[in-house]
């Protein structure tokens, strides 16, 4: 009896994990996974309108391993770079490699941003950004097994040829800043797509509407003079047009500067689906520091769903360089980190 109950539980867990992987692969191409990369002093991750704000050349490399301990769990590697090319303009580029079970996508984004001064004395600025996206999405069929594999009924129509497609798309964004306040709005993947894997999996209806919206907002408070402290609460919201799903991150972080403008920081992030506020998807701390031109950050996400007993959470490491530093001739391109 006990063995039977255990087998039922294992079967339910397997079904849950299978559906979860299918759901992730279904949404994978809708948008690259965004956890807390943008909080590692890299707002360019969520908005191309940040390109060119700050030092002349800023590079961030991210390594993300999700649900450590589960076979074929999602992994992502990415690199972001942006720099100012004129007093009020900037460009950026990002490259990424993302794997989730048997689905793999690779691609790049090329961005341009322009920054305007609305009120010089009030420190009010408005920025616009656009990105061209090139994405290659592939299903790895090398691990698929035909001839039933002991299944009942047998599965014999699994494809064995390569299944891949390349898509082109665009993101558009706007960013408003007023002293310590910031608010960015993004429309990602504004074009639809034609998708046909020749009915590879008839049960899965692949969406042709990739549009999703992102809002990122917060305020940077400065501590008392000579304290070198900054406090930054922020909110990140994402809405998918294809099925109406939406999620929200509630974040808080602080920075401590020294006289050489080096600093360390720490924070915490809380992510939830908007119809399940008290059931977080994940929650976790973040830490990092910047010394001269070198930057290092680490984030840990605690899994709070039914997989929590089978993995040790999600880990993300960010390594960065800020160099070729130049003094901005326009306050609208000055760094948001003071």
VOBA-1610 file (N, C-alpha, C; in pm, whole numbers, padded with zeros to 5 digits, always signed):
BEGIN
Unk+00084-00120+00000Unk+00000+00000+00000Unk+00088+00126+00000Unk+00189+00126+00088Unk+00279+00242+00095Unk+00353+00260-00036Unk+00398+00146-00094Unk+00469+00152-00222Unk+00379+00209-00332Unk+00252+00169-00330Unk+00158+00218-00430Unk+00139+00368-00418Unk+00127+00419-00294Unk+00109+00562-00271Unk+00231+00638-00322Unk+00350+00583-00293Unk+00473+00649-00340Unk+00479+00654-00492Unk+00437+00543-00556Unk+00439+00540-00702Unk+00343+00643-00760Unk+00228+00661-00695Unk+00131+00761-00741Unk+00189+00901-00729Unk+00258+00927-00615Unk+00319+01058-00595Unk+00428+01085-00698Unk+00511+00983-00724Unk+00619+00998-00823Unk+00559+01024-00961Unk+00451+00953-00993Unk+00386+00972-01124Unk+00331+01114-01136Unk+00268+01165-01030Unk+00216+01301-01033Unk+00328+01402-01049Unk+00438+01377-00978Unk+00552+01468-00989Unk+00608+01469-01131Unk+00619+01349-01192Unk+00669+01339-01329Unk+00579+01416-01424Unk+00449+01399-01410Unk+00354+01470-01497Unk+00367+01621-01478Unk+00381+01664-01353Unk+00396+01806-01324Unk+00522+01863-01391Unk+00632+01791-01375Unk+00758+01837-01433Unk+00751+01841-01585Unk+00685+01739-01644Unk+00672+01736-01790Unk+00593+01856-01839Unk+00480+01885-01775Unk+00399+01999-01814Unk+00473+02129-01793Unk+00554+02136-01687Unk+00629+02258-01660Unk+00734+02283-01767Unk+00804+02175-01808Unk+00903+02191-01915Unk+00837+02229-02045Unk+00722+02166-02076Unk+00649+02201-02198Unk+00606+02348-02193Unk+00558+02393-02078Unk+00514+02533-02066Unk+00631+02627-02084Unk+00745+02591-02028Unk+00862+02677-02043Unk+00908+02683-02188Unk+00911+02567-02256Unk+00954+02569-02395Unk+00853+02641-02482Unk+00727+02636-02443Unk+00621+02705-02516Unk+00641+02855-02509Unk+00686+02904-02394Unk+00701+03048-02376Unk+00843+03095-02399Unk+00935+03003-02422Unk+01076+03038-02428Unk+01103+03140-02536Unk+01043+03120-02655Unk+01071+03211-02764Unk+00996+03342-02749Unk+00896+03347-02664Unk+00824+03473-02643Unk+00916+03580-02588Unk+01008+03542-02503Unk+01100+03639-02446Unk+01212+03565-02375Unk+01330+03622-02378Unk+01440+03562-02303Unk+01408+03565-02154Unk+01454+03467-02078Unk+01425+03466-01935Unk+01487+03585-01864Unk+01406+03662-01796Unk+01454+03776-01719Unk+01427+03746-01572Unk+01535+03722-01497Unk+01520+03703-01353Unk+01565+03830-01283Unk+01689+03838-01240Unk+01735+03960-01173Unk+01857+04019-01241Unk+01882+03983-01370Unk+01998+04036-01440Unk+01998+04189-01444Unk+01880+04247-01458Unk+01870+04393-01470Unk+01908+04464-01341Unk+01903+04394-01228Unk+01939+04456-01101Unk+02089+04457-01076Unk+02165+04386-01161Unk+02311+04383-01147Unk+02372+04503-01219Unk+02322+04621-01186Unk+02366+04748-01246Unk+02366+04739-01398Unk+02255+04685-01453Unk+02248+04662-01596Unk+02104+04676-01644Unk+02050+04798-01634Unk+01913+04822-01676Unk+01892+04801-01825Unk+02001+04801-01900Unk+01993+04777-02045Unk+01932+04641-02077Unk+01932+04548-01981Unk+01873+04416-02002Unk+01725+04428-02035Unk+01653+04516-01967Unk+01509+04525-01986Unk+01466+04639-02077Unk+01556+04733-02109Unk+01514+04847-02190Unk+01628+04899-02275Unk+01613+04898-02410Unk+01717+04955-02496Unk+01732+05105-02479Unk+01634+05171-02417Unk+01643+05316-02397Unk+01749+05354-02295Unk+01808+05256-02224Unk+01918+05284-02131Unk+02053+05285-02201Unk+02060+05248-02328Unk+02188+05241-02398Unk+02255+05378-02400Unk+02380+05383-02359Unk+02456+05507-02363Unk+02446+05592-02240Unk+02372+05546-02138Unk+02365+05621-02012Unk+02474+05567-01920Unk+02564+05654-01881Unk+02672+05612-01791Unk+02807+05617-01858Unk+02898+05530-01817Unk+03033+05528-01872Unk+03029+05494-02021Unk+03135+05529-02090Unk+03139+05510-02234Unk+03118+05365-02275Unk+03176+05271-02203Unk+03161+05131-02239Unk+03136+05049-02113Unk+03020+04983-02108Unk+02983+04898-01995Unk+02951+04760-02048Unk+03017+04658-01992Unk+02997+04520-02035Unk+02952+04437-01915Unk+02850+04355-01936Unk+02802+04263-01834Unk+02782+04126-01895Unk+02842+04024-01833Unk+02824+03885-01875Unk+02750+03811-01765Unk+02642+03741-01803Unk+02558+03671-01706Unk+02558+03521-01732Unk+02567+03444-01626Unk+02551+03299-01632Unk+02440+03258-01538Unk+02336+03194-01591Unk+02218+03159-01512Unk+02194+03009-01519Unk+02182+02945-01403Unk+02149+02803-01394Unk+02024+02790-01307Unk+01916+02744-01367Unk+01788+02737-01297Unk+01761+02597-01245Unk+01702+02590-01125Unk+01660+02463-01066Unk+01776+02363-01061Unk+01884+02400-00995Unk+02002+02315-00986Unk+01964+02182-00919Unk+02001+02071-00983Unk+01969+01938-00933Unk+01868+01865-01019Unk+01801+01936-01110Unk+01705+01874-01200Unk+01769+01860-01339Unk+01763+01742-01395Unk+01824+01715-01525Unk+01760+01800-01633Unk+01844+01855-01722Unk+01800+01935-01836Unk+01724+02060-01794Unk+01752+02111-01675Unk+01687+02234-01630Unk+01735+02352-01715Unk+01657+02462-01720Unk+01695+02576-01804Unk+01829+02637-01764Unk+01906+02675-01866Unk+02032+02746-01847Unk+02042+02858-01949Unk+02109+02965-01910Unk+02119+03081-01998Unk+02254+03147-01979Unk+02316+03184-02090Unk+02438+03264-02089Unk+02416+03384-02180Unk+02457+03500-02135Unk+02435+03621-02214Unk+02543+03723-02183Unk+02562+03812-02278Unk+02657+03922-02261Unk+02593+04049-02318Unk+02606+04158-02244Unk+02547+04286-02280Unk+02657+04393-02281Unk+02651+04481-02379Unk+02746+04592-02385Unk+02674+04713-02442Unk+02693+04828-02380Unk+02637+04952-02434Unk+02734+05065-02407Unk+02734+05167-02494Unk+02824+05280-02479Unk+02767+05401-02551Unk+02814+05516-02510Unk+02769+05643-02566Unk+02848+05675-02691Unk+02778+05715-02798Unk+02846+05750-02922Unk+02840+05899-02952Unk+02761+05973-02876Unk+02750+06118-02891Unk+02701+06173-02759Unk+02688+06305-02751Unk+02644+06364-02624Unk+02509+06310-02580Unk+02422+06279-02675Unk+02285+06241-02638Unk+02239+06109-02701Unk+02330+06027-02747Unk+02292+05901-02811Unk+02381+05788-02762Unk+02329+05666-02773Unk+02405+05549-02734Unk+02363+05428-02815Unk+02450+05328-02820Unk+02419+05203-02888Unk+02451+05088-02793Unk+02391+04973-02822Unk+02414+04856-02739Unk+02397+04729-02819Unk+02453+04620-02767Unk+02441+04491-02831Unk+02436+04383-02723Unk+02364+04277-02751Unk+02359+04164-02658Unk+02357+04034-02738Unk+02421+03932-02682Unk+02423+03799-02740Unk+02379+03700-02632Unk+02308+03596-02670Unk+02256+03504-02570Unk+02248+03362-02625Unk+02255+03269-02532Unk+02237+03127-02559Unk+02150+03072-02447Unk+02037+03014-02483Unk+01940+02968-02383Unk+01897+02826-02416Unk+01905+02737-02318Unk+01862+02598-02337Unk+01762+02560-02230Unk+01663+02482-02271Unk+01557+02438-02181Unk+01512+02300-02226Unk+01570+02196-02165Unk+01539+02061-02209Unk+01588+02039-02351Unk+01498+02006-02442Unk+01534+01982-02582Unk+01513+02104-02671Unk+01486+02219-02614Unk+01471+02341-02692Unk+01591+02431-02668Unk+01642+02490-02775Unk+01761+02575-02768Unk+01736+02699-02853Unk+01772+02814-02799Unk+01766+02934-02880Unk+01892+03016-02858Unk+01935+03077-02969Unk+02051+03165-02969Unk+02014+03289-03048Unk+02078+03400-03014Unk+02045+03519-03089Unk+02121+03641-03044Unk+02079+03754-03098Unk+02145+03881-03070Unk+02044+03995-03079Unk+02075+04103-03008Unk+01997+04226-03017Unk+02093+04342-03043Unk+02050+04432-03132Unk+02127+04551-03164Unk+02038+04672-03137Unk+02085+04761-03049Unk+01999+04867-02996Unk+02057+05006-03022Unk+01965+05102-03030Unk+02001+05242-03040Unk+01908+05322-02949Unk+01963+05423-02880Unk+01884+05507-02791Unk+01923+05653-02809Unk+01826+05740-02792Unk+01851+05884-02796Unk+01788+05947-02673Unk+01860+06042-02613Unk+01820+06101-02484Unk+01797+06251-02499Unk+01689+06298-02437Unk+01649+06438-02446Unk+01643+06500-02308Unk+01670+06630-02301Unk+01656+06706-02176Unk+01522+06779-02180Unk+01432+06744-02089Unk+01304+06814-02079Unk+01314+06937-01990Unk+01390+06926-01883Unk+01411+07038-01792Unk+01549+07023-01729Unk+01640+07111-01765Unk+01779+07099-01721Unk+01791+07112-01570Unk+01724+07211-01512Unk+01739+07238-01369Unk+01663+07136-01283Unk+01553+07082-01334Unk+01477+06982-01260Unk+01532+06841-01280Unk+01633+06827-01368Unk+01692+06696-01401Unk+01583+06601-01454Unk+01509+06652-01551Unk+01402+06575-01614Unk+01444+06536-01755Unk+01446+06404-01783Unk+01496+06355-01911Unk+01399+06253-01971Unk+01401+06246-02103Unk+01319+06149-02176Unk+01406+06080-02280Unk+01399+05946-02283Unk+01482+05868-02375Unk+01394+05774-02456Unk+01439+05748-02580Unk+01370+05655-02668Unk+01471+05551-02718Unk+01427+05426-02728Unk+01516+05321-02773Unk+01447+05225-02868Unk+01527+05161-02952Unk+01476+05059-03043Unk+01581+04949-03057Unk+01536+04825-03067Unk+01626+04711-03084Unk+01582+04625-03201Unk+01678+04578-03277Unk+01653+04476-03380Unk+01696+04341-03323Unk+01605+04244-03327Unk+01628+04114-03266Unk+01644+04006-03373Unk+01746+03925-03356Unk+01768+03809-03444Unk+01773+03685-03355Unk+01679+03592-03376Unk+01664+03478-03287Unk+01657+03348-03366Unk+01736+03250-03322Unk+01733+03117-03382Unk+01678+03019-03279Unk+01568+02954-03312Unk+01500+02862-03221Unk+01507+02721-03279Unk+01553+02624-03199Unk+01574+02489-03249Unk+01527+02385-03149Unk+01470+02279-03199Unk+01434+02162-03119Unk+01537+02053-03145Unk+01604+02008-03040Unk+01706+01905-03051Unk+01639+01769-03054Unk+01638+01707-03172Unk+01571+01577-03187Unk+01665+01459-03168Unk+01793+01484-03136Unk+01890+01375-03125Unk+01860+01281-03009Unk+01787+01330-02909Unk+01757+01247-02792Unk+01619+01183-02799Unk+01545+01210-02906Unk+01413+01150-02920Unk+01427+01002-02956Unk+01335+00921-02906Unk+01339+00777-02929Unk+01209+00732-02993Unk+01219+00663-03107Unk+01103+00608-03174Unk+01077+00464-03129Unk+00992+00396-03202Unk+00963+00254-03181Unk+00900+00225-03046Unk+00832+00325-02991Unk+00753+00300-02872Unk+00828+00313-02744Unk+00949+00258-02735Unk+01029+00263-02613Unk+00952+00208-02493Unk+00874+00104-02517Unk+00800+00041-02409Unk+00673+00113-02370Unk+00635+00216-02445Unk+00517+00293-02409Unk+00392+00224-02465Unk+00283+00248-02400Unk+00156+00193-02443Unk+00049+00302-02442Unk+00000+00344-02559Unk+00033+00293-02693Unk+00171+00340-02737Unk+00236+00269-02829Unk+00371+00308-02873Unk+00372+00440-02948Unk+00480+00513-02933Unk+00498+00640-03003Unk+00597+00616-03116Unk+00551+00629-03239Unk+00636+00597-03355Unk+00650+00712-03453Unk+00589+00826-03425Unk+00591+00937-03521Unk+00676+01054-03472Unk+00772+01028-03382Unk+00859+01134-03333Unk+00957+01174-03443Unk+00971+01303-03472Unk+01061+01345-03580Unk+01207+01323-03544Unk+01286+01299-03646Unk+01429+01279-03626Unk+01512+01380-03703Unk+01451+01454-03794Unk+01525+01555-03869Unk+01533+01684-03789Unk+01624+01771-03828Unk+01646+01896-03756Unk+01525+01987-03767Unk+01483+02046-03657Unk+01370+02138-03653Unk+01419+02272-03599Unk+01432+02369-03688Unk+01485+02499-03647Unk+01424+02608-03732Unk+01420+02728-03676Unk+01367+02843-03748Unk+01435+02969-03696Unk+01452+03067-03782Unk+01512+03195-03745Unk+01410+03305-03761Unk+01398+03391-03660Unk+01302+03500-03661Unk+01371+03634-03647Unk+01309+03735-03705Unk+01353+03874-03691Unk+01242+03953-03625Unk+01278+04044-03535Unk+01175+04122-03468Unk+01236+04252-03417Unk+01150+04333-03350Unk+01192+04463-03300Unk+01134+04486-03161Unk+01210+04560-03079Unk+01161+04613-02952Unk+01163+04765-02959Unk+01066+04829-02896Unk+01066+04975-02884Unk+01045+05011-02738Unk+01103+05122-02695Unk+01094+05157-02554Unk+01105+05307-02533Unk+01061+05350-02416Unk+01073+05488-02373Unk+01111+05489-02225Unk+01189+05588-02185Unk+01237+05600-02047Unk+01221+05743-02001Unk+01155+05761-01887Unk+01138+05893-01825Unk+01215+05896-01694Unk+01293+06001-01673Unk+01368+06016-01549Unk+01348+06156-01491Unk+01331+06161-01361Unk+01316+06288-01290Unk+01391+06275-01158Unk+01511+06335-01153Unk+01599+06321-01037Unk+01621+06173-01008Unk+01576+06123-00893Unk+01598+05983-00859Unk+01493+05888-00911Unk+01388+05941-00974Unk+01278+05856-01022Unk+01306+05809-01164Unk+01269+05684-01196Unk+01281+05634-01332Unk+01161+05545-01365Unk+01119+05552-01491Unk+01006+05473-01540Unk+01030+05440-01686Unk+01041+05312-01717Unk+01060+05270-01856Unk+00944+05182-01899Unk+00908+05196-02026Unk+00802+05114-02086Unk+00858+05053-02214Unk+00839+04921-02230Unk+00890+04850-02346Unk+00781+04767-02411Unk+00782+04766-02542Unk+00700+04673-02621Unk+00799+04584-02695Unk+00806+04458-02655Unk+00904+04365-02710Unk+00840+04273-02813Unk+00915+04242-02920Unk+00867+04156-03027Unk+00735+04210-03085Unk+00743+04329-03143Unk+00622+04398-03189Unk+00564+04334-03315Unk+00641+04252-03385Unk+00592+04187-03506Unk+00543+04047-03474Unk+00441+04002-03547Unk+00397+03863-03536Unk+00493+03775-03613Unk+00462+03647-03622Unk+00552+03556-03694Unk+00473+03445-03758Unk+00533+03387-03861Unk+00480+03266-03923Unk+00563+03149-03873Unk+00497+03056-03808Unk+00569+02946-03743Unk+00509+02814-03790Unk+00593+02724-03841Unk+00544+02596-03886Unk+00651+02490-03870Unk+00632+02402-03774Unk+00722+02288-03758Unk+00660+02162-03819Unk+00569+02182-03915Unk+00504+02072-03984Unk+00436+01977-03886Unk+00361+02039-03793Unk+00284+01959-03696Unk+00372+01861-03620Unk+00490+01910-03574Unk+00579+01825-03495Unk+00506+01768-03374Unk+00439+01854-03303Unk+00359+01810-03188Unk+00221+01870-03206Unk+00126+01790-03247Unk-00006+01842-03280Unk-00077+01902-03160Unk-00041+01854-03041Unk-00113+01898-02921Unk-00073+02039-02879Unk+00041+02088-02927Unk+00088+02219-02885Unk+00061+02320-02995Unk-00016+02421-02967Unk-00045+02527-03062Unk+00055+02640-03041Unk+00146+02657-03135Unk+00250+02758-03121Unk+00192+02896-03149Unk+00206+02992-03060Unk+00148+03125-03082Unk+00224+03202-03189Unk+00151+03285-03264Unk+00217+03372-03361Unk+00221+03516-03312Unk+00170+03540-03192Unk+00175+03673-03132Unk+00279+03672-03021Unk+00393+03736-03047Unk+00504+03733-02951Unk+00511+03858-02866Unk+00422+03954-02892Unk+00428+04083-02825Unk+00414+04067-02674Unk+00504+04130-02601Unk+00490+04139-02455Unk+00535+04276-02409Unk+00475+04322-02300Unk+00501+04455-02248Unk+00577+04445-02116Unk+00666+04540-02094Unk+00743+04542-01970Unk+00748+04686-01917Unk+00726+04697-01788Unk+00736+04825-01718Unk+00834+04810-01604Unk+00930+04900-01597Unk+01030+04897-01491Unk+01036+05036-01429Unk+01015+05043-01298Unk+01009+05173-01233Unk+01064+05164-01091Unk+01117+05276-01043Unk+01169+05280-00907Unk+01219+05419-00873Unk+01278+05430-00756Unk+01331+05558-00710Unk+01459+05533-00632Unk+01562+05614-00662Unk+01689+05604-00591Unk+01698+05715-00487Unk+01697+05676-00360Unk+01708+05771-00251Unk+01853+05781-00205Unk+01900+05899-00184Unk+02034+05919-00131Unk+02027+05936+00021Unk+02122+05873+00090Unk+02129+05887+00234Unk+02186+06021+00274Unk+02211+06040+00401Unk+02270+06166+00449Unk+02403+06196+00380Unk+02437+06321+00373Unk+02563+06361+00311Unk+02680+06290+00377Unk+02777+06254+00296Unk+02900+06186+00336Unk+02876+06042+00384Unk+02751+05995+00381Unk+02725+05856+00422Unk+02758+05759+00309Unk+02748+05806+00185Unk+02775+05719+00070Unk+02669+05615+00046Unk+02550+05634+00103Unk+02444+05535+00092Unk+02339+05573-00012Unk+02290+05473-00083Unk+02176+05488-00172Unk+02079+05372-00149Unk+01948+05403-00154Unk+01844+05303-00137Unk+01754+05305-00261Unk+01722+05187-00312Unk+01649+05183-00438Unk+01540+05076-00438Unk+01416+05111-00405Unk+01305+05018-00428Unk+01264+05026-00575Unk+01222+04912-00632Unk+01182+04911-00772Unk+01080+04801-00797Unk+01011+04813-00912Unk+00909+04717-00953Unk+00929+04687-01101Unk+00921+04559-01135Unk+00931+04516-01275Unk+00808+04434-01309Unk+00735+04477-01415Unk+00608+04414-01453Unk+00617+04366-01596Unk+00568+04245-01623Unk+00571+04189-01758Unk+00436+04127-01791Unk+00385+04159-01913Unk+00255+04110-01959Unk+00271+04051-02098Unk+00224+03925-02118Unk+00230+03858-02247Unk+00094+03872-02316Unk+00096+03921-02440Unk-00029+03941-02514Unk-00091+03810-02559Unk-00010+03707-02578Unk-00061+03583-02635Unk-00167+03518-02549Unk-00147+03519-02417Unk-00244+03453-02329Unk-00280+03534-02205Unk-00231+03657-02196Unk-00269+03743-02084Unk-00193+03717-01956Unk-00091+03628-01959Unk-00014+03604-01837Unk+00063+03730-01799Unk+00081+03751-01669Unk+00160+03865-01623Unk+00225+03831-01490Unk+00341+03891-01466Unk+00413+03870-01341Unk+00474+04002-01296Unk+00510+04007-01169Unk+00567+04128-01110Unk+00683+04092-01020Unk+00790+04170-01029Unk+00901+04163-00934Unk+00893+04285-00842Unk+00904+04261-00713Unk+00918+04370-00616Unk+01059+04360-00559Unk+01139+04465-00577Unk+01281+04461-00542Unk+01319+04572-00445Unk+01425+04545-00371Unk+01485+04649-00288Unk+01635+04624-00281Unk+01713+04731-00298Unk+01858+04718-00289Unk+01917+04847-00233Unk+02038+04834-00179Unk+02109+04953-00132Unk+02254+04944-00178Unk+02317+05061-00188Unk+02458+05071-00226Unk+02533+05151-00120Unk+02659+05117-00102Unk+02748+05189-00011Unk+02874+05226-00088Unk+02896+05357-00106Unk+03010+05408-00182Unk+03123+05450-00089Unk+03245+05445-00143Unk+03357+05504-00072Unk+03404+05629-00148Unk+03511+05688-00107Unk+03556+05813-00167Unk+03606+05794-00309Unk+03645+05672-00345Unk+03696+05645-00480Unk+03584+05604-00575Unk+03459+05614-00529Unk+03340+05577-00607Unk+03328+05426-00628Unk+03409+05348-00556Unk+03384+05204-00550Unk+03265+05181-00456Unk+03197+05070-00473Unk+03081+05046-00387Unk+03050+04897-00380Unk+02974+04861-00279Unk+02914+04728-00272Unk+02765+04747-00255Unk+02688+04644-00287Unk+02544+04654-00278Unk+02484+04519-00238Unk+02362+04524-00190Unk+02288+04404-00154Unk+02140+04432-00172Unk+02062+04328-00194Unk+01919+04348-00214Unk+01843+04217-00208Unk+01714+04227-00238Unk+01627+04110-00238Unk+01518+04132-00342Unk+01472+04022-00403Unk+01370+04028-00507Unk+01259+03927-00476Unk+01135+03966-00507Unk+01017+03881-00481Unk+00934+03880-00609Unk+00925+03763-00675Unk+00851+03752-00802Unk+00725+03669-00781Unk+00613+03716-00841Unk+00486+03645-00828Unk+00402+03668-00953Unk+00313+03573-00982Unk+00210+03594-01083Unk+00108+03690-01025Unk+00052+03776-01108Unk-00031+03884-01056Unk-00165+03840-01001Unk-00203+03715-01027Unk-00324+03664-00964Unk-00292+03574-00845Unk-00162+03570-00807Unk-00120+03485-00695Unk-00012+03558-00614Unk-00048+03671-00556Unk+00050+03753-00486Unk+00116+03678-00370Unk+00038+03599-00298Unk+00091+03530-00180Unk+00149+03392-00214Unk+00165+03363-00343Unk+00229+03239-00386Unk+00345+03276-00478Unk+00457+03320-00423Unk+00567+03368-00507Unk+00625+03257-00595Unk+00666+03296-00715Unk+00738+03203-00801Unk+00877+03178-00745Unk+00941+03284-00701Unk+01072+03270-00636Unk+01101+03396-00556Unk+01194+03382-00465Unk+01236+03492-00379Unk+01383+03469-00344Unk+01461+03575-00342Unk+01602+03551-00313Unk+01684+03676-00297Unk+01799+03661-00232Unk+01891+03773-00208Unk+01986+03796-00324Unk+02049+03912-00325Unk+02147+03950-00426Unk+02256+04031-00359Unk+02380+04014-00405Unk+02492+04092-00354Unk+02586+04122-00469Unk+02669+04224-00453Unk+02766+04257-00556Unk+02855+04371-00513Unk+02959+04397-00593Unk+03047+04509-00565Unk+03112+04555-00695Unk+03161+04678-00692Unk+03236+04735-00804Unk+03365+04793-00748Unk+03478+04751-00804Unk+03609+04796-00764Unk+03683+04844-00888Unk+03707+04974-00895Unk+03770+05032-01013Unk+03684+05001-01134Unk+03737+04930-01234Unk+03659+04901-01354Unk+03590+04765-01347Unk+03614+04688-01240Unk+03563+04551-01232Unk+03435+04545-01152Unk+03340+04463-01199Unk+03212+04445-01132Unk+03184+04296-01116Unk+03129+04258-00999Unk+03090+04120-00974Unk+02960+04118-00895Unk+02866+04036-00939Unk+02739+04023-00869Unk+02693+03879-00864Unk+02616+03845-00761Unk+02561+03711-00746Unk+02418+03722-00696Unk+02330+03640-00755Unk+02190+03636-00713Unk+02147+03491-00694Unk+02066+03468-00595Unk+02014+03334-00565Unk+01863+03342-00556Unk+01795+03253-00626Unk+01650+03250-00623Unk+01603+03119-00560Unk+01526+03130-00453Unk+01470+03013-00386Unk+01342+02971-00458Unk+01336+02845-00502Unk+01217+02794-00568Unk+01109+02769-00463Unk+00987+02821-00489Unk+00880+02807-00391Unk+00762+02724-00442Unk+00776+02663-00562Unk+00667+02579-00612Unk+00690+02433-00573Unk+00620+02341-00639Unk+00628+02199-00603Unk+00762+02135-00633Unk+00849+02205-00706Unk+00981+02152-00736Unk+01083+02186-00627Unk+01042+02256-00523Unk+01137+02303-00423Unk+01210+02189-00353Unk+01147+02073-00342Unk+01212+01961-00275Unk+01306+01881-00363Unk+01317+01921-00491Unk+01398+01844-00586Unk+01510+01926-00648Unk+01531+02048-00602Unk+01640+02129-00655Unk+01689+02224-00547Unk+01806+02283-00570Unk+01866+02373-00471Unk+01855+02519-00512Unk+01759+02550-00599Unk+01736+02689-00635Unk+01803+02730-00765Unk+01793+02859-00794Unk+01849+02917-00916Unk+01965+03008-00880Unk+02075+02996-00954Unk+02195+03074-00927Unk+02230+03158-01049Unk+02271+03282-01025Unk+02312+03369-01134Unk+02436+03446-01093Unk+02536+03448-01181Unk+02660+03521-01159Unk+02675+03626-01269Unk+02710+03747-01232Unk+02732+03855-01328Unk+02874+03909-01311Unk+02948+03915-01421Unk+03081+03974-01424Unk+03079+04091-01521Unk+03138+04202-01480Unk+03133+04319-01565Unk+03259+04402-01567Unk+03270+04485-01669Unk+03379+04581-01684Unk+03320+04716-01725Unk+03365+04822-01660Unk+03330+04959-01697Unk+03459+05032-01728Unk+03487+05055-01856Unk+03614+05120-01889Unk+03594+05215-02007Unk+03702+05274-02054Unk+03698+05384-02151Unk+03606+05494-02101Unk+03619+05522-01972Unk+03528+05615-01908Unk+03550+05756-01961Unk+03440+05823-01994Unk+03447+05959-02042Unk+03346+06046-01971Unk+03380+06170-01950Unk+03289+06264-01884Unk+03182+06307-01982Unk+03057+06294-01942Unk+02947+06330-02030Unk+02932+06481-02039Unk+02911+06530-02160Unk+02884+06672-02181Unk+02738+06705-02167Unk+02656+06603-02140Unk+02511+06623-02130Unk+02460+06546-02010Unk+02387+06609-01918Unk+02341+06539-01797Unk+02244+06424-01827Unk+02183+06424-01945Unk+02087+06317-01976Unk+02156+06184-02000Unk+02289+06182-02011Unk+02362+06056-02027Unk+02449+06025-01906Unk+02428+06094-01797Unk+02503+06065-01676Unk+02451+05939-01611Unk+02540+05867-01544Unk+02505+05738-01487Unk+02398+05751-01379Unk+02301+05656-01375Unk+02202+05658-01268Unk+02258+05614-01134Unk+02378+05552-01137Unk+02444+05513-01011Unk+02542+05625-00976Unk+02515+05691-00863Unk+02592+05810-00829Unk+02714+05772-00744
//
